[in-house]
Amino acid sequence: METVRRLRAQASLCRQSAAYHPDRSWKLLAEAEFWEHLADAVLAEHFKECTASSLDVTQSRPIANANDKQWTTIAVA
C-alpha cells in the first residue's frame, strides 16, 4: 500500500507542476495520468492477491435439496 501512496503522490506532483508550467501542462498531465494508472494497477493486484488467498480457505455453505427440502452442507473451494 506504500507503493500506491507514492505513485499517487507522484501524480499529484505532476498535476501541481502542470499548474505552474502551462507550456508543459499537457505533458505533465499525461504523466500524472500514467502514475495514477500504475497506482490503480498495483492496488488491483494487491486486492487480487488478497482475494485469492481468502478463497484458498475451504468454506462451507448450506444448500437446499429440491427433492426432500432438507439442507445439506457442501465444501466450496
Beta strands, then each sheet from edge to edge (+ up, - down):
strand 1: 59-64
strand 2: 71-76
sheet 1: 1+ 2-
end
